[in-house]
């Protein structure tokens, strides 16, 4: 099987080492001062980005690490991975809890610990696939926005020195509900930036992250199933290690109210289909381009053992929420491109009046409490709060695709 990290470096990021190493080394003294001996809480820490953040921060030797995630299996693998890595520092006070940060038990843990020096929240619905009907959208809004405010109110009582909440490049000029929910999250957390230090980061797709299309390529190969992807959408990519490093730098070195993003140029965007081609070629396959899902499935089913021809099906995207390309910032946002060699920063992010935030929550909670709420109703409330949200309902979602 292919070495995924080597493949990412060779065919996706085209970098032999992390683009953030220079900034980490330049700021090592400050990072050490802010992390060594400190207590750290990571919410959603079993996922790709959360666990990468943990691996980025542990070499700076915090005294306590508490990890919360709804995935018990994910926490188990995180622990096995950390304790099986040569040279990895794991603090003596290391604990994992398989629960939601919205659970009453979480609040008990937080209060009994007396808060934490560093808090990072990676718990989120982060896939465009999450956008289907009114039920899936309501769950997405509940997790990305409504529950997150409960956490902010708790932090206001016992404030950390550093708080980070992950965003996405899809929050810039959003066209899908997931991206718009993260834009709302940005507006919401910034309204707390005068109570404690708040930072976030918009960044690219994380190559081969849990549940991603690229990670699915490995599953398809193991099951001898065809690869399938859009051939028209372009995305920025970072490696899993880079994703955690962005978040660490933003969390620890950022000033309250700042949004970080990687300095990647448009020429670095890639299509999923080109990555799939390179993936199969790296494994020594000749590619069989199919004209339909059924043709691809049939070819895969009839493949002889040891065959070096592999079927793919590429298509033009026609599902709700897909954007042809992504962007990290929009006109009017004040940029600082000088402070870091690998990171740009959006400074002086405008703070919405708390009355705007309260009205959004009142309207959305009222709407979601209704038994006959429709997806279009949720979109309207979102658009009232984020006027540049351009949502086009196409009547198809990614669950209809291979």
Buried (B, 14 or more C-beta within 10 A) or exposed (E): EEEBEEBBBBBBBEBEEBBBBEBBEEBEEEBBEBBEBBBBBBBBBBBBBBBBBBBBBBBBBBBBBBBBBBBEEBBEEBBEEBEEEEEEEBBEEBBBBBBBBBBEEBBEBBEEBEBBBBBBBBBBBBBBBBBBEBEBBBBBBBBBBBBBBEBBEBBEEBBBBBBBBBBBBBBBBBBBBBBBBBBBBBBBBBBBBEBBBBBBBBBBBBBBBBEBBBBBBBEBBEEEBBBBBBBBBBBBBBBBBBBBBBBBBBBBBBEBBBBBBBEBEEEBBBBBBBBBBBBBEBEEBEBBEBEEBEBBBBBBEEBEEEBEEBBBBBBEBEBBBBBEEBBBBEEEBEEEEEBBEBBBBBBEBEBBEEEBBEBBBEBBEEBBEEEEBEBEBBBBBBBEBBEEBEBEEEEEBBEEBB
